[in-house]
Amino acid sequence: MRVRLLYFAVLRDITGKSEEVIELPEGTRAAEIWNRLRGKHDQLAGYERPPMTAINETYVSPDQPLRDGDEVAFIPPVAGG
């Protein structure tokens, strides 16, 4: 299946892109994508739990299974004041 990943803020800086389309096996969960990102980017290695996760613009548990054509966004925490 094909899934579109969106990267915001610090995740966009770390990955060097704002989005990408990836191929995944049926039944993959958003948390598995996060683990894949942690393996590819040293800056994320210490973050075992995914940040807030949205599938098709709705916040969900990272354990939710994905379907072909889904859009996944990991929303990093925002600091400021």
Summary of the structure (lengths in Angstrom):
residues: 81
radius of gyration: 12.0
end to end distance: 40.6
largest distance: 41.6
contacts: 200
relative contact order: 0.29
helix: 26%
strand: 31%
